[in-house]
Amino acid sequence: MPSDKTVGGGDDAYNTFFSETGAGKHDPRAIFVDLEPTVIDEVRTGTYRQLFHPEQLINGKEDAANNFSRGHYTIGKEIVDLCLDRIQKLAGNCTGLQGFLVFNVFGGAIYDIYRCSLDIECPTYTNLNRLVSQVISSLTATLRFHGALNVNVTEFQTNLVGEGMEEGEFSEAREGLATLEKDYEEVGAESTEGEDGGDGDEYYV
């Protein structure tokens, strides 16, 4: 949980996604990052520009032109340290950091949802944003408000995707797969040796 207890009358659930400045302003605990400066400028000059702290809006000097190597190794590399510094500052204001919610670019699947399920043939960006925001709002409601369900990120994840495996179980599963793969290779090697021996026996699997 965040360390500042004053927001919302000491409501820790409210503090999960917002922090209060000295002037009494409530800032979202969020960082916006994009290599394309005009995209972040839309937030800086948009309707909700007063909602975000300027340090939480990070942009590069030019976009990667849909080139992964260009974005990962050259242009994107220039702002990595700045992003990590901002994340460290936000995380430093929390007394019980549980995790991060990361949002990447959404693909075209949402258009199909609108066409097939909502009967909207030509959805606008406003339609897309409203659908995504509604889903995120519903998913995180129990983290933002007091309740007996999903009181932390671990419980939230368990209830969302079902009963998961502990770290030890993951290790056991990996070891089991490695053993199975080794056995499979040994059987394959024995089969090859049998064929080379030319003893005339035939094996069927």
ABEGO torsion letter per residue (X at the ends): XBABAABGGGBAAAAAABBBBAAGBBBBBBBBBBABAAAAAAAAABAAAAABBAAABBBBABBAGGBAAAAAABAAAAAAAAAAAAAAAAAAABABBAEBBBBBBBBAAAAAAAAAAAGBABBBAAAAAAAAAAAAAAAAAAAABBBABGABAAAAAAAAAEBBBBAAAAAAAAAAAAAAAAAAAAAAAAAAAAAAAGAGBBBBX
